Amino acid sequence: MSSYRCPVCDYVYDEAKGAAREGFPPGTAWSAVPDDWCCPDCGVREKVDFEEMGVKT
């Protein structure tokens, strides 16, 4: 599973952990996150702006 980082505030979306407060349970793939989703911490960046951090093993 991969992780994605907001380039503004460094919030990290980890597919393995999901984002419970955003309604994404653990195991939710990045591709399943809506394209219009914004960073929950800073609200500035949209999904397209997040940077892939790589795959965790």
N, CA, C and O atoms as a CHARMM CRD file, in Angstrom:
* protein
*
  228
    1    1 MET  N      0.84900  -1.17300   0.00000 PROA 1      0.00000
    2    1 MET  CA     0.00000   0.00000   0.00000 PROA 1      0.00000
    3    1 MET  C      0.89600   1.23700   0.00000 PROA 1      0.00000
    4    1 MET  O      2.01700   1.20400   0.50700 PROA 1      0.00000
    5    2 SER  N      0.39300   2.31800  -0.56800 PROA 2      0.00000
    6    2 SER  CA     1.17600   3.54100  -0.72300 PROA 2      0.00000
    7    2 SER  C      0.71100   4.63100   0.23200 PROA 2      0.00000
    8    2 SER  O     -0.35500   4.54000   0.84100 PROA 2      0.00000
    9    3 SER  N      1.53400   5.65600   0.34400 PROA 3      0.00000
   10    3 SER  CA     1.21900   6.85000   1.12000 PROA 3      0.00000
   11    3 SER  C      1.35500   8.06000   0.21000 PROA 3      0.00000
   12    3 SER  O      2.13900   8.05600  -0.74000 PROA 3      0.00000
   13    4 TYR  N      0.57800   9.10000   0.51400 PROA 4      0.00000
   14    4 TYR  CA     0.56700  10.32500  -0.28800 PROA 4      0.00000
   15    4 TYR  C      0.63500  11.51100   0.65800 PROA 4      0.00000
   16    4 TYR  O     -0.04900  11.53100   1.68100 PROA 4      0.00000
   17    5 ARG  N      1.46500  12.51000   0.32000 PROA 5      0.00000
   18    5 ARG  CA     1.72700  13.65000   1.19300 PROA 5      0.00000
   19    5 ARG  C      1.24800  14.95100   0.57900 PROA 5      0.00000
   20    5 ARG  O      1.43700  15.20200  -0.61100 PROA 5      0.00000
   21    6 CYS  N      0.62100  15.77800   1.41400 PROA 6      0.00000
   22    6 CYS  CA     0.23100  17.12700   0.99900 PROA 6      0.00000
   23    6 CYS  C      1.49400  17.99000   0.97100 PROA 6      0.00000
   24    6 CYS  O      2.21000  18.05100   1.97100 PROA 6      0.00000
   25    7 PRO  N      1.78300  18.65600  -0.14900 PROA 7      0.00000
   26    7 PRO  CA     3.00100  19.46200  -0.23900 PROA 7      0.00000
   27    7 PRO  C      2.95500  20.76900   0.55300 PROA 7      0.00000
   28    7 PRO  O      3.97600  21.44500   0.68100 PROA 7      0.00000
   29    8 VAL  N      1.79900  21.13100   1.08100 PROA 8      0.00000
   30    8 VAL  CA     1.68600  22.37100   1.84900 PROA 8      0.00000
   31    8 VAL  C      1.90600  22.12600   3.33900 PROA 8      0.00000
   32    8 VAL  O      2.72200  22.80200   3.96600 PROA 8      0.00000
   33    9 CYS  N      1.17900  21.15900   3.91000 PROA 9      0.00000
   34    9 CYS  CA     1.22500  20.97100   5.36200 PROA 9      0.00000
   35    9 CYS  C      1.82400  19.63800   5.79800 PROA 9      0.00000
   36    9 CYS  O      1.95300  19.37900   6.99500 PROA 9      0.00000
   37   10 ASP  N      2.18800  18.79900   4.84800 PROA 10     0.00000
   38   10 ASP  CA     2.79700  17.49700   5.12100 PROA 10     0.00000
   39   10 ASP  C      1.83600  16.46000   5.70700 PROA 10     0.00000
   40   10 ASP  O      2.28000  15.44400   6.24200 PROA 10     0.00000
   41   11 TYR  N      0.52900  16.70400   5.61500 PROA 11     0.00000
   42   11 TYR  CA    -0.43900  15.66100   5.98300 PROA 11     0.00000
   43   11 TYR  C     -0.16700  14.44700   5.10400 PROA 11     0.00000
   44   11 TYR  O      0.09600  14.59000   3.91000 PROA 11     0.00000
   45   12 VAL  N     -0.22900  13.25300   5.68900 PROA 12     0.00000
   46   12 VAL  CA     0.01700  12.02700   4.93500 PROA 12     0.00000
   47   12 VAL  C     -1.23200  11.16000   4.93700 PROA 12     0.00000
   48   12 VAL  O     -1.78100  10.84200   5.99300 PROA 12     0.00000
   49   13 TYR  N     -1.67600  10.78100   3.73800 PROA 13     0.00000
   50   13 TYR  CA    -2.74100   9.79200   3.59500 PROA 13     0.00000
   51   13 TYR  C     -2.06200   8.45300   3.34800 PROA 13     0.00000
   52   13 TYR  O     -1.36700   8.27400   2.34800 PROA 13     0.00000
   53   14 ASP  N     -2.26800   7.52200   4.26100 PROA 14     0.00000
   54   14 ASP  CA    -1.68900   6.18100   4.16900 PROA 14     0.00000
   55   14 ASP  C     -2.82200   5.21700   3.83500 PROA 14     0.00000
   56   14 ASP  O     -3.76900   5.07500   4.60900 PROA 14     0.00000
   57   15 GLU  N     -2.72600   4.56000   2.69000 PROA 15     0.00000
   58   15 GLU  CA    -3.78400   3.63800   2.26400 PROA 15     0.00000
   59   15 GLU  C     -4.04200   2.55500   3.31100 PROA 15     0.00000
   60   15 GLU  O     -5.18800   2.15000   3.50000 PROA 15     0.00000
   61   16 ALA  N     -3.01700   2.08800   3.98100 PROA 16     0.00000
   62   16 ALA  CA    -3.17600   1.03100   4.97900 PROA 16     0.00000
   63   16 ALA  C     -3.98600   1.50900   6.18500 PROA 16     0.00000
   64   16 ALA  O     -4.74000   0.73400   6.77300 PROA 16     0.00000
   65   17 LYS  N     -3.83400   2.77400   6.55000 PROA 17     0.00000
   66   17 LYS  CA    -4.53200   3.33600   7.71400 PROA 17     0.00000
   67   17 LYS  C     -5.86200   3.97900   7.35100 PROA 17     0.00000
   68   17 LYS  O     -6.76100   4.06300   8.18700 PROA 17     0.00000
   69   18 GLY  N     -5.99300   4.43300   6.10400 PROA 18     0.00000
   70   18 GLY  CA    -7.19400   5.15500   5.70500 PROA 18     0.00000
   71   18 GLY  C     -7.24500   6.51400   6.38400 PROA 18     0.00000
   72   18 GLY  O     -6.21900   7.04000   6.81500 PROA 18     0.00000
   73   19 ALA  N     -8.43300   7.07400   6.47600 PROA 19     0.00000
   74   19 ALA  CA    -8.64500   8.35900   7.15200 PROA 19     0.00000
   75   19 ALA  C    -10.05000   8.32100   7.74000 PROA 19     0.00000
   76   19 ALA  O    -11.00900   8.77800   7.11700 PROA 19     0.00000
   77   20 ALA  N    -10.15700   7.77400   8.93900 PROA 20     0.00000
   78   20 ALA  CA   -11.46200   7.55300   9.56300 PROA 20     0.00000
   79   20 ALA  C    -12.29100   8.83000   9.65700 PROA 20     0.00000
   80   20 ALA  O    -13.49300   8.80700   9.39400 PROA 20     0.00000
   81   21 ARG  N    -11.66400   9.93500  10.02500 PROA 21     0.00000
   82   21 ARG  CA   -12.42100  11.18500  10.17500 PROA 21     0.00000
   83   21 ARG  C    -12.94700  11.71300   8.84400 PROA 21     0.00000
   84   21 ARG  O    -13.84900  12.55100   8.81100 PROA 21     0.00000
   85   22 GLU  N    -12.37200  11.21200   7.74000 PROA 22     0.00000
   86   22 GLU  CA   -12.82000  11.59800   6.40300 PROA 22     0.00000
   87   22 GLU  C    -13.75300  10.55800   5.79000 PROA 22     0.00000
   88   22 GLU  O    -14.26500  10.74800   4.68700 PROA 22     0.00000
   89   23 GLY  N    -13.97300   9.45200   6.51500 PROA 23     0.00000
   90   23 GLY  CA   -14.87500   8.41300   6.02600 PROA 23     0.00000
   91   23 GLY  C    -14.21200   7.33900   5.18500 PROA 23     0.00000
   92   23 GLY  O    -14.89700   6.58800   4.49100 PROA 23     0.00000
   93   24 PHE  N    -12.87200   7.25200   5.23700 PROA 24     0.00000
   94   24 PHE  CA   -12.14000   6.24300   4.47500 PROA 24     0.00000
   95   24 PHE  C    -11.55400   5.21500   5.43700 PROA 24     0.00000
   96   24 PHE  O    -10.58700   5.51500   6.13700 PROA 24     0.00000
   97   25 PRO  N    -12.12000   4.00800   5.48400 PROA 25     0.00000
   98   25 PRO  CA   -11.61900   2.98300   6.40600 PROA 25     0.00000
   99   25 PRO  C    -10.22800   2.48800   6.00200 PROA 25     0.00000
  100   25 PRO  O     -9.80100   2.70000   4.86700 PROA 25     0.00000
  101   26 PRO  N     -9.52100   1.83200   6.92200 PROA 26     0.00000
  102   26 PRO  CA    -8.22000   1.25400   6.57600 PROA 26     0.00000
  103   26 PRO  C     -8.33200   0.38700   5.32700 PROA 26     0.00000
  104   26 PRO  O     -9.29800  -0.35400   5.15000 PROA 26     0.00000
  105   27 GLY  N     -7.33100   0.49500   4.47500 PROA 27     0.00000
  106   27 GLY  CA    -7.31900  -0.27400   3.24000 PROA 27     0.00000
  107   27 GLY  C     -7.93300   0.44000   2.05300 PROA 27     0.00000
  108   27 GLY  O     -7.97400  -0.11200   0.95300 PROA 27     0.00000
  109   28 THR  N     -8.42100   1.68000   2.25900 PROA 28     0.00000
  110   28 THR  CA    -9.00700   2.43500   1.14900 PROA 28     0.00000
  111   28 THR  C     -7.89800   2.90500   0.21100 PROA 28     0.00000
  112   28 THR  O     -7.02500   3.67900   0.60300 PROA 28     0.00000
  113   29 ALA  N     -7.94600   2.43100  -1.02000 PROA 29     0.00000
  114   29 ALA  CA    -6.93600   2.79300  -2.01600 PROA 29     0.00000
  115   29 ALA  C     -7.05700   4.26800  -2.39300 PROA 29     0.00000
  116   29 ALA  O     -8.14500   4.84300  -2.34900 PROA 29     0.00000
  117   30 TRP  N     -5.94800   4.86400  -2.75700 PROA 30     0.00000
  118   30 TRP  CA    -5.92400   6.26400  -3.19900 PROA 30     0.00000
  119   30 TRP  C     -6.88000   6.47400  -4.36600 PROA 30     0.00000
  120   30 TRP  O     -7.52700   7.51600  -4.46600 PROA 30     0.00000
  121   31 SER  N     -6.96500   5.48900  -5.24000 PROA 31     0.00000
  122   31 SER  CA    -7.85000   5.59400  -6.40900 PROA 31     0.00000
  123   31 SER  C     -9.32100   5.65400  -6.01400 PROA 31     0.00000
  124   31 SER  O    -10.14900   6.10800  -6.80400 PROA 31     0.00000
  125   32 ALA  N     -9.66300   5.20300  -4.80800 PROA 32     0.00000
  126   32 ALA  CA   -11.04600   5.23500  -4.33000 PROA 32     0.00000
  127   32 ALA  C    -11.40300   6.56200  -3.65600 PROA 32     0.00000
  128   32 ALA  O    -12.57500   6.83000  -3.39400 PROA 32     0.00000
  129   33 VAL  N    -10.39900   7.38500  -3.37700 PROA 33     0.00000
  130   33 VAL  CA   -10.63000   8.70700  -2.78500 PROA 33     0.00000
  131   33 VAL  C    -11.12100   9.62000  -3.90500 PROA 33     0.00000
  132   33 VAL  O    -10.50100   9.67400  -4.96700 PROA 33     0.00000
  133   34 PRO  N    -12.23100  10.34500  -3.68600 PROA 34     0.00000
  134   34 PRO  CA   -12.77600  11.20500  -4.75200 PROA 34     0.00000
  135   34 PRO  C    -11.76000  12.24000  -5.24900 PROA 34     0.00000
  136   34 PRO  O    -10.95200  12.74900  -4.47200 PROA 34     0.00000
  137   35 ASP  N    -11.80800  12.54000  -6.52900 PROA 35     0.00000
  138   35 ASP  CA   -10.87200  13.49100  -7.13300 PROA 35     0.00000
  139   35 ASP  C    -10.99700  14.89800  -6.56200 PROA 35     0.00000
  140   35 ASP  O    -10.02800  15.65700  -6.58600 PROA 35     0.00000
  141   36 ASP  N    -12.17500  15.26100  -6.04800 PROA 36     0.00000
  142   36 ASP  CA   -12.36500  16.60900  -5.50200 PROA 36     0.00000
  143   36 ASP  C    -12.06500  16.68600  -4.00100 PROA 36     0.00000
  144   36 ASP  O    -12.32500  17.71100  -3.37000 PROA 36     0.00000
  145   37 TRP  N    -11.52900  15.62400  -3.43800 PROA 37     0.00000
  146   37 TRP  CA   -11.16800  15.59100  -2.02300 PROA 37     0.00000
  147   37 TRP  C    -10.01600  16.54800  -1.76900 PROA 37     0.00000
  148   37 TRP  O     -9.05700  16.58900  -2.54000 PROA 37     0.00000
  149   38 CYS  N    -10.10600  17.32200  -0.68800 PROA 38     0.00000
  150   38 CYS  CA    -9.05600  18.27100  -0.31400 PROA 38     0.00000
  151   38 CYS  C     -8.37100  17.80900   0.96200 PROA 38     0.00000
  152   38 CYS  O     -8.92800  17.02000   1.72500 PROA 38     0.00000
  153   39 CYS  N     -7.18700  18.29300   1.18600 PROA 39     0.00000
  154   39 CYS  CA    -6.43700  17.96200   2.39200 PROA 39     0.00000
  155   39 CYS  C     -7.27900  18.30700   3.62100 PROA 39     0.00000
  156   39 CYS  O     -7.76000  19.43400   3.73400 PROA 39     0.00000
  157   40 PRO  N     -7.46900  17.35400   4.55000 PROA 40     0.00000
  158   40 PRO  CA    -8.30000  17.62500   5.72300 PROA 40     0.00000
  159   40 PRO  C     -7.62600  18.53000   6.74900 PROA 40     0.00000
  160   40 PRO  O     -8.30400  19.09100   7.61000 PROA 40     0.00000
  161   41 ASP  N     -6.31500  18.68100   6.67500 PROA 41     0.00000
  162   41 ASP  CA    -5.61800  19.53100   7.64100 PROA 41     0.00000
  163   41 ASP  C     -5.53500  20.98400   7.19800 PROA 41     0.00000
  164   41 ASP  O     -5.83100  21.88600   7.98100 PROA 41     0.00000
  165   42 CYS  N     -5.13700  21.22300   5.95000 PROA 42     0.00000
  166   42 CYS  CA    -4.98000  22.61400   5.50700 PROA 42     0.00000
  167   42 CYS  C     -6.08400  23.05500   4.54900 PROA 42     0.00000
  168   42 CYS  O     -6.31700  24.25300   4.38800 PROA 42     0.00000
  169   43 GLY  N     -6.76400  22.10400   3.91400 PROA 43     0.00000
  170   43 GLY  CA    -7.86000  22.42600   3.00600 PROA 43     0.00000
  171   43 GLY  C     -7.43400  23.13400   1.73400 PROA 43     0.00000
  172   43 GLY  O     -8.27900  23.54500   0.93900 PROA 43     0.00000
  173   44 VAL  N     -6.14100  23.28000   1.53400 PROA 44     0.00000
  174   44 VAL  CA    -5.64600  24.04500   0.40300 PROA 44     0.00000
  175   44 VAL  C     -5.46400  23.18600  -0.83400 PROA 44     0.00000
  176   44 VAL  O     -5.86300  23.58300  -1.92900 PROA 44     0.00000
  177   45 ARG  N     -4.88200  22.04500  -0.67800 PROA 45     0.00000
  178   45 ARG  CA    -4.53400  21.20400  -1.82400 PROA 45     0.00000
  179   45 ARG  C     -5.59900  20.16000  -2.10600 PROA 45     0.00000
  180   45 ARG  O     -6.22500  19.61800  -1.19500 PROA 45     0.00000
  181   46 GLU  N     -5.78900  19.89200  -3.39300 PROA 46     0.00000
  182   46 GLU  CA    -6.69900  18.84000  -3.81700 PROA 46     0.00000
  183   46 GLU  C     -5.91000  17.55500  -4.01500 PROA 46     0.00000
  184   46 GLU  O     -4.67900  17.56300  -4.02100 PROA 46     0.00000
  185   47 LYS  N     -6.62100  16.46700  -4.17300 PROA 47     0.00000
  186   47 LYS  CA    -6.00400  15.15200  -4.32500 PROA 47     0.00000
  187   47 LYS  C     -4.91700  15.14100  -5.39400 PROA 47     0.00000
  188   47 LYS  O     -3.86800  14.52500  -5.20500 PROA 47     0.00000
  189   48 VAL  N     -5.15700  15.80600  -6.49800 PROA 48     0.00000
  190   48 VAL  CA    -4.21300  15.80300  -7.62000 PROA 48     0.00000
  191   48 VAL  C     -2.85300  16.39600  -7.22900 PROA 48     0.00000
  192   48 VAL  O     -1.84300  16.08400  -7.86000 PROA 48     0.00000
  193   49 ASP  N     -2.81900  17.24300  -6.20300 PROA 49     0.00000
  194   49 ASP  CA    -1.58500  17.89700  -5.78600 PROA 49     0.00000
  195   49 ASP  C     -0.74100  17.06000  -4.82600 PROA 49     0.00000
  196   49 ASP  O      0.43000  17.36900  -4.60300 PROA 49     0.00000
  197   50 PHE  N     -1.32400  16.00400  -4.25800 PROA 50     0.00000
  198   50 PHE  CA    -0.59300  15.16700  -3.31700 PROA 50     0.00000
  199   50 PHE  C      0.55100  14.44600  -4.02600 PROA 50     0.00000
  200   50 PHE  O      0.44900  14.10400  -5.20400 PROA 50     0.00000
  201   51 GLU  N      1.63400  14.22100  -3.29600 PROA 51     0.00000
  202   51 GLU  CA     2.81400  13.56200  -3.84400 PROA 51     0.00000
  203   51 GLU  C      2.90100  12.14100  -3.30500 PROA 51     0.00000
  204   51 GLU  O      2.80400  11.92200  -2.09700 PROA 51     0.00000
  205   52 GLU  N      3.08400  11.18100  -4.19800 PROA 52     0.00000
  206   52 GLU  CA     3.21800   9.79500  -3.75800 PROA 52     0.00000
  207   52 GLU  C      4.54700   9.62900  -3.03500 PROA 52     0.00000
  208   52 GLU  O      5.59300  10.05700  -3.52300 PROA 52     0.00000
  209   53 MET  N      4.49100   9.00000  -1.86500 PROA 53     0.00000
  210   53 MET  CA     5.68900   8.78700  -1.06000 PROA 53     0.00000
  211   53 MET  C      6.27500   7.40300  -1.30100 PROA 53     0.00000
  212   53 MET  O      7.38600   7.11200  -0.85700 PROA 53     0.00000
  213   54 GLY  N      5.54800   6.56500  -1.99200 PROA 54     0.00000
  214   54 GLY  CA     6.05400   5.23300  -2.27900 PROA 54     0.00000
  215   54 GLY  C      5.23800   4.15000  -1.60900 PROA 54     0.00000
  216   54 GLY  O      4.27100   4.41000  -0.89300 PROA 54     0.00000
  217   55 VAL  N      5.66000   2.93400  -1.86600 PROA 55     0.00000
  218   55 VAL  CA     4.95500   1.75800  -1.37000 PROA 55     0.00000
  219   55 VAL  C      5.61200   1.27300  -0.09700 PROA 55     0.00000
  220   55 VAL  O      6.83500   1.15200  -0.01600 PROA 55     0.00000
  221   56 LYS  N      4.77400   0.99300   0.90800 PROA 56     0.00000
  222   56 LYS  CA     5.27300   0.40900   2.14900 PROA 56     0.00000
  223   56 LYS  C      5.20400  -1.10100   2.03400 PROA 56     0.00000
  224   56 LYS  O      4.25500  -1.65500   1.47900 PROA 56     0.00000
  225   57 THR  N      6.20700  -1.74900   2.55700 PROA 57     0.00000
  226   57 THR  CA     6.19200  -3.21400   2.53500 PROA 57     0.00000
  227   57 THR  C      6.06500  -3.77000   3.92100 PROA 57     0.00000
  228   57 THR  O      6.03500  -4.98800   4.09700 PROA 57     0.00000
